[in-house]
Amino acid sequence: MQRPQLELWSAEPHRTPPVYQQLTPQQRSSLVSHLAQLILKLVQAPPSTPPPPSTPTQNHE
């Protein structure tokens, strides 16, 4: 997921998935911890270079 899409997606409130209600407190804690580690890894990763524009540049003569 590209960073602008990630920021837009994460800015919107989302409902908790139904499967979360079926987890035990220990499983919930493990899941939240794992997700937190993934988020930290994503935030601490060096920024990637932006992709080149997908629209071809027009040569004005």
Secondary structure, 3 states (H helix, E strand, C coil): CCHHHHHHHHHCCCCCCHHHHCCCHHHHHHHHHHHHHHHHHHHHCCCCCCCCCCCCCCCCC
